Amino acid sequence: MTDFERILGYKFKNKNLLTEALTHSSYANEHKDKKAVCNERLEFLGDAVLSVVVADYIFNNCPNLPEGELTKLRASLVCEKALFKFGKEIHLGDFLLLSKGEKNGGGAERASIVSDAFEAVIAAIYLDGGMEPASKHILRFIIPEIKNRSQKPFKDYKTTLQEIVQKNPGEMISYRLVSETGPDHDKHFVFEVLLNSNVIGKGGGRSKKEAEQNAAREALELMGY
């Protein structure tokens, strides 16, 4: 526990909270005689704290993103895949309390178990020290993740989509403006991308070019690219 606290950068006043956060249901069931408590309730609370902290941060630090993009960004930062990645950064799997069967079956490396425990640890910090240390813990992962994404090179989704479609003679891509809202200094455009006459994607943005790129991106995602 002391080693894990050092990795977290947080010292618990109530060590039982940390123990509970690291206790998987399989371990609790295997050690009922010790009255071990699994981390499922903490996971529930941690999920809520995580969502609030991430939503607050991206709302205040991504002023150019419309509501739909904020929702997508938040979802990508709190999903199982992201939390599993964050959990591996702090070697969370090494500290989990698992049943013998779960441990031998590779439970410490299972995304669902690690991501759930990551949320439980958030709740433990929140209950032990309040929102400030919980927020600090969450943002140590979220801020670098957002910065890393923003530094990735621009992807020309329109060109990629066009190149894929051109492989089928007779197929044609076109873009159609669906809506244009907001004052001149803060416009928001929504475009649909059509394959022949069928809508295959939709996207929004602060410029027509951005909206078309996002529509093409959605089409590529739906097509499995």
HELIX and SHEET records of a PDB file:
HELIX    1   1 THR A    2  LEU A    8  1                                   7    
HELIX    2   2 LYS A   15  ALA A   21  1                                   7    
HELIX    3   3 SER A   25  GLU A   30  1                                   6    
HELIX    4   4 LYS A   32  LYS A   34  5                                   3    
HELIX    5   5 GLU A   40  ASN A   61  1                                  22    
HELIX    6   6 GLU A   67  VAL A   78  1                                  12    
HELIX    7   7 GLU A   80  GLU A   89  1                                  10    
HELIX    8   8 LEU A   92  PHE A   95  5                                   4    
HELIX    9   9 LYS A  100  ASN A  104  1                                   5    
HELIX   10  10 GLY A  107  GLU A  109  5                                   3    
HELIX   11  11 ALA A  111  GLY A  129  1                                  19    
HELIX   12  12 MET A  131  SER A  150  1                                  20    
HELIX   13  13 TYR A  157  VAL A  165  1                                   9    
HELIX   14  14 ASP A  184  ASP A  186  5                                   3    
HELIX   15  15 LYS A  208  LEU A  222  1                                  15    
SHEET    1   A 3 ILE A 173  THR A 181  0                                        
SHEET    2   A 3 HIS A 188  LEU A 195 -1                                        
SHEET    3   A 3 ASN A 198  GLY A 205 -1                                        
END                                                                             
